[in-house]
């Protein structure tokens, strides 16, 4: 762990009554979204001394209530494209749905700008080092899921040993509990610095640590990093949960609180939360594995019961699906986030409005994500087709994948990618437009091919990197040939039960893709007409029909699509 946890300072005197921890039912948790979807591999955003640099930045931006892309680019000496990316990313992970940056249409995020305090916290956590992916405890299952041969094996063998390991390793995400403990340890270590960036000096007493105070408004911005309770949607704000500002009169400004007192309270609660997580991890390691463990063994059946594991944090896990077709609708999911982990040789449909989605460690699969209103992250995947309508998409460390995108912001390409393709969105289902409206996705804006590539090296992981690659740009993706572009049909399993009105792809196709589609449809119609007009005896017609059925059946088996028919019959 690159950022080892330091125990919070303790006092031998009687503790302040307001420094008592929250009750177990209102325990502090890190907000996972900034750490999972808010880290950008831009070297200029990672400061050797973030407290000093961001303190100076805060003073420079103090006169501006909101910070737009131009001001941010000038202040940090970064490009305007990178400044816009910072604002777009911050908008996708903010804790307050009422913030103007969150509510701004995609084209207005730049001009609306960010609150300087949220921006400071966002920039501070760019120093966070993620937990390393871990190997799977069932190596035989992994060997079955990740084929050992690839078109890239020859190419990768020419890389350095470290690059080969990073590119070709069979990675598995750390457990939710491990990640949460890691994030809490980071916050525990840095909380004093973070609070100093939110605090204000008492007028006439200088800017010493002893004279810093936090207003209720400044304290609420800490909600960007931590939350009270299991779900951020429970409506309990940080200010309401903390003893300093509880029961404050909304018509009267709350009295500012010494920053040291706030630090004691937060540190004690983080320590209590870490103890609880440690006990939970220990119990899991010593007890039987559960469905929500990230080490679920791969199954080779079409029965998809038991594969979705809702967590207490509002995230549904779809794990270890192998050689199956799998369908989930909004009513099947608990929470507004989904993680698809370590799935192989399957077709997965998640037809629901979501806030966040993660696809990690999958291979040889097609994954359809309904409408994702905040962010999608696709990482460490091979030979996967992903179809999604989303506000924002980030693709990292993937190879031989195709992405069919309806996306309102520029797709972000980071890490060690190889042979990727992008294409316009290519499907629909009955409730798609209703889900897009709920998620805030605009069909008229599709930046599927406006790719933005950052660095190959991710400075947020804990690996050392080979010399000379830190400034190498990630490989971008090519546009799929319009003649190879096809529509993807989502079967209507539920017949007339859906009240949705979507009858076609809501994203307009580019002219060259539309022309190719119309040409293919015309060719199909001509072929059908030719078969109808060909004078054949009844016996020859039957032979032709049988031949076509045999060829279609051969294609079903060769493509693996026969499995979908068997699975859907089983459902």
Residue pairs with C-beta under 8 A, 6 or more apart in sequence:
1 129
1 131
1 182
1 185
1 462
2 129
2 462
3 127
3 128
3 129
3 185
3 186
3 189
3 190
4 185
4 189
5 184
5 185
5 186
5 188
5 189
5 274
6 188
6 189
7 188
7 271
8 188
8 263
8 264
8 267
8 268
8 270
8 271
9 264
9 267
11 264
15 264
16 261
16 264
17 243
18 243
18 244
18 261
18 265
19 261
19 264
19 265
19 268
20 243
20 265
20 268
21 265
21 268
21 269
21 272
22 28
22 228
22 241
22 269
24 276
25 229
26 228
26 229
26 236
26 241
27 228
27 229
27 269
27 272
27 273
27 276
28 184
28 226
28 227
28 228
28 266
28 269
28 270
28 272
28 273
29 180
29 184
29 226
29 227
29 228
29 229
29 230
29 273
29 313
30 180
30 183
30 184
30 187
30 225
30 226
30 227
31 93
31 95
31 223
31 224
31 225
31 226
31 227
31 232
32 179
32 180
32 183
32 313
33 92
33 93
33 356
33 374
34 93
34 122
34 125
34 224
34 225
35 125
35 128
35 130
35 179
35 183
36 356
36 358
36 377
37 89
37 92
37 93
37 356
37 374
37 375
37 377
37 394
38 89
38 90
38 92
38 93
38 122
38 125
39 125
39 126
39 128
39 130
39 460
40 85
40 86
40 89
40 126
40 454
41 414
41 415
41 454
41 455
41 457
41 458
41 459
41 460
42 78
42 82
42 85
42 86
42 126
42 454
42 455
43 455
43 459
43 470
43 471
44 76
44 77
44 78
44 82
45 76
45 78
45 86
45 123
45 126
46 126
46 127
46 459
47 53
47 54
47 123
47 126
47 127
50 123
50 124
50 126
50 127
50 193
51 193
51 196
51 197
54 120
54 123
54 124
54 197
55 196
55 197
57 75
57 76
57 120
57 123
58 116
58 120
58 197
60 75
61 67
61 71
61 75
61 116
61 119
62 116
64 71
64 113
64 116
65 115
65 116
66 100
66 112
66 113
66 114
66 115
66 116
67 75
67 113
67 114
67 115
67 116
67 119
68 87
68 110
68 111
68 112
68 113
69 80
69 83
69 84
69 86
69 87
69 110
69 113
70 80
70 83
71 113
72 78
72 83
72 86
72 87
72 114
72 119
73 79
73 80
73 82
73 83
76 83
78 86
81 452
84 109
84 110
85 410
85 412
85 452
86 119
86 122
86 123
87 101
87 109
87 110
87 113
87 114
88 109
88 392
88 409
89 122
89 375
89 392
90 101
90 114
90 118
90 119
90 122
91 101
91 102
91 104
91 109
91 114
92 374
92 375
92 391
92 392
93 122
93 374
93 375
94 101
94 102
94 118
94 224
95 223
95 224
95 227
95 232
96 102
96 223
97 103
99 115
99 118
100 112
101 109
101 112
101 113
101 114
101 115
101 118
104 112
105 442
106 391
106 408
106 409
106 442
106 445
107 445
114 122
115 221
117 197
117 198
117 218
117 221
118 221
118 224
120 197
120 198
121 194
121 197
121 198
121 221
121 222
121 224
121 225
122 224
124 190
124 193
124 194
124 197
125 186
125 225
126 460
127 190
128 183
128 186
128 460
129 186
129 460
129 461
129 462
130 182
130 460
130 461
130 462
131 174
131 178
131 179
131 182
131 462
132 174
132 461
132 462
132 463
133 169
133 171
133 172
133 173
133 174
133 380
134 171
134 172
134 173
134 174
135 142
135 169
135 170
135 171
135 172
136 142
136 170
136 172
136 295
136 342
137 295
138 295
138 297
141 297
141 298
142 170
142 172
144 298
144 322
144 344
145 298
145 322
145 342
145 344
145 363
146 170
146 344
146 363
146 382
147 363
147 364
150 382
150 399
150 400
151 400
151 419
152 167
152 399
152 400
152 418
152 419
153 168
155 418
156 163
156 164
156 167
156 168
157 164
159 167
160 466
162 463
162 464
162 465
162 466
163 416
163 466
163 469
166 397
166 416
166 463
167 397
167 399
167 416
167 418
170 361
171 361
171 380
172 294
172 295
172 341
172 342
172 361
173 179
173 294
173 339
173 341
173 360
173 361
174 182
174 294
175 281
175 284
175 293
175 294
176 292
176 294
176 311
176 313
176 315
177 277
177 280
177 281
177 284
178 281
180 277
181 274
181 277
181 278
181 281
184 270
184 273
184 274
184 277
185 274
187 194
187 225
187 226
187 270
188 267
188 270
188 271
188 274
191 263
191 266
191 267
191 270
192 263
194 222
194 225
195 212
195 214
195 222
195 259
195 262
195 263
195 266
196 209
196 212
196 259
198 214
198 218
198 219
198 221
198 222
199 212
199 213
199 214
199 218
199 259
200 212
200 213
200 214
200 215
200 218
200 256
201 207
201 208
201 211
201 212
201 213
202 211
202 212
202 213
202 256
205 211
209 259
209 260
210 258
210 260
212 258
212 259
212 260
213 256
213 257
213 258
213 259
214 244
214 256
214 257
214 258
214 259
214 262
215 253
215 254
215 256
216 239
216 244
216 245
216 248
216 253
216 254
216 256
219 238
219 239
219 242
219 244
219 245
219 257
219 262
220 237
220 238
220 239
222 238
222 266
223 237
223 238
226 238
226 266
227 238
228 236
228 238
228 241
229 236
229 241
230 312
230 313
230 314
231 312
231 313
231 314
231 335
232 314
233 314
233 336
239 245
239 246
239 248
240 246
242 262
242 265
243 265
244 254
244 257
244 261
244 262
244 265
245 254
245 257
248 254
284 290
284 293
289 295
289 296
290 309
291 306
291 307
291 309
292 309
292 310
292 311
292 317
294 317
294 319
294 341
294 342
296 307
296 319
296 320
296 342
297 320
298 320
298 322
298 342
298 344
299 307
299 320
299 321
299 322
299 324
300 322
300 323
301 324
302 324
302 325
302 563
302 566
302 567
302 570
302 571
303 570
304 321
304 324
304 325
304 326
304 327
304 567
304 571
307 318
307 319
307 320
307 321
307 326
308 316
308 317
308 318
308 328
308 332
308 333
309 316
309 317
309 319
310 316
310 317
310 333
310 334
310 335
311 317
311 335
313 335
314 334
314 335
314 336
314 337
315 335
315 337
315 338
315 339
316 328
316 333
316 334
316 335
316 337
316 338
316 339
317 338
317 339
317 341
318 326
318 328
318 338
318 339
318 340
318 341
318 343
318 348
318 350
319 339
319 340
319 341
319 342
319 343
320 341
320 342
320 343
321 343
321 344
321 346
321 348
321 365
322 343
322 344
322 345
322 346
323 344
323 345
323 346
323 563
324 346
324 347
324 563
324 567
325 346
325 347
325 348
325 349
325 563
325 564
325 567
325 568
326 346
326 347
326 348
326 349
326 567
327 349
327 351
327 493
327 571
328 338
328 349
328 350
328 351
328 352
329 351
329 352
329 494
330 351
330 352
330 353
330 370
330 431
330 435
332 352
333 350
333 352
333 354
336 353
336 354
336 355
336 356
337 354
337 355
337 356
337 357
337 358
338 350
338 352
338 354
338 356
338 357
338 358
338 369
339 357
339 358
339 359
339 360
340 348
340 350
340 357
340 358
340 359
340 360
340 362
340 367
341 358
341 360
341 361
341 362
342 360
342 361
342 362
343 362
343 363
343 365
343 367
344 362
344 363
344 364
344 365
345 363
345 364
345 365
345 560
346 365
346 366
347 365
347 366
347 367
347 368
347 564
348 365
348 366
348 367
348 368
349 368
349 490
350 357
350 367
350 368
350 369
350 370
351 368
351 370
351 429
351 431
351 432
351 435
351 490
352 370
352 371
352 435
353 370
353 371
353 373
353 434
353 435
353 436
353 438
353 439
354 369
354 370
354 371
354 372
354 373
354 439
355 372
355 373
355 374
355 439
356 372
356 374
356 375
356 376
357 369
357 372
357 375
357 376
357 377
357 388
357 390
358 376
358 377
358 378
358 379
359 367
359 369
359 376
359 377
359 378
359 379
359 381
359 384
359 386
360 377
360 378
360 379
360 380
360 381
361 379
361 380
361 381
362 381
362 382
362 384
363 381
363 382
363 383
363 384
364 382
364 383
364 384
365 384
365 385
366 384
366 385
366 386
366 387
366 488
367 384
367 385
367 386
367 387
368 387
368 388
368 427
368 488
368 490
369 376
369 386
369 387
369 388
369 389
369 390
370 388
370 389
370 429
370 431
370 432
370 435
371 389
371 390
371 432
371 435
371 436
371 438
371 439
371 441
372 388
372 389
372 390
372 391
372 439
372 441
373 390
373 391
373 438
373 439
373 440
373 441
374 391
374 392
375 390
375 391
375 392
375 393
375 394
376 388
376 390
376 392
376 393
376 394
377 393
377 394
377 396
378 384
378 386
378 393
378 394
378 395
378 396
378 398
378 401
378 403
379 395
379 396
379 397
379 398
379 415
380 396
380 397
380 398
381 398
381 399
381 401
382 398
382 399
382 400
382 401
383 399
383 400
383 401
384 398
384 401
384 402
385 401
385 402
385 403
385 404
386 401
386 402
386 403
386 404
387 404
387 425
387 426
387 427
387 488
388 403
388 404
388 405
388 406
388 407
388 425
389 406
389 407
389 425
389 432
389 435
389 436
389 439
389 441
389 506
389 507
390 405
390 406
390 407
390 408
390 441
391 407
391 408
391 409
391 439
391 440
391 441
392 407
392 408
392 409
392 412
393 403
393 405
393 407
393 409
393 411
393 412
394 411
394 412
394 414
395 401
395 403
395 411
395 412
395 413
395 414
395 417
395 420
395 477
396 413
396 414
396 415
396 417
396 458
397 415
397 416
397 417
398 415
398 417
398 418
398 420
399 417
399 418
399 419
399 420
400 418
400 419
400 420
401 420
401 421
402 420
402 421
402 422
402 423
402 480
403 411
403 420
403 421
403 422
403 423
403 448
403 477
404 422
404 423
404 424
404 425
404 426
404 427
404 448
404 488
405 411
405 422
405 423
405 424
405 425
405 446
405 448
406 424
406 425
406 441
406 443
406 446
406 448
406 506
406 507
407 446
407 447
407 448
408 441
408 442
408 445
408 446
408 447
409 447
410 447
410 450
410 451
410 452
411 422
411 447
411 448
411 450
411 451
411 452
411 477
412 451
412 452
412 454
413 420
413 451
413 452
413 453
413 454
413 474
413 475
413 476
413 477
414 453
414 454
414 455
414 456
414 458
414 474
415 456
415 458
415 474
416 456
416 474
416 475
417 474
417 475
417 476
417 477
418 475
420 475
420 476
420 477
420 478
421 477
421 478
421 479
421 480
422 448
422 449
422 451
422 477
422 478
422 479
422 480
423 448
423 479
423 480
423 485
423 513
424 446
424 448
424 485
424 507
424 509
424 510
424 513
425 446
425 448
425 505
425 507
426 485
426 486
426 487
426 488
426 505
427 487
427 488
427 489
427 490
427 505
428 490
428 502
428 503
428 504
428 505
428 506
429 490
429 492
429 498
429 500
429 502
430 492
430 498
430 499
430 500
430 501
430 502
431 498
431 499
431 500
431 502
432 500
432 502
432 506
433 443
433 500
433 501
433 502
433 506
434 500
434 501
434 502
436 442
436 443
436 506
443 506
443 507
443 508
444 508
446 507
446 508
449 479
451 476
451 477
453 473
453 474
453 475
453 476
454 473
454 474
455 470
455 471
455 472
455 473
455 474
456 469
456 472
456 473
456 474
456 475
457 465
457 469
457 470
457 472
459 470
482 512
482 513
482 515
482 516
483 516
485 513
485 516
485 517
486 520
487 505
487 517
491 564
491 568
492 498
493 568
493 571
509 517
531 544
536 544
553 562
555 561
556 562
556 565
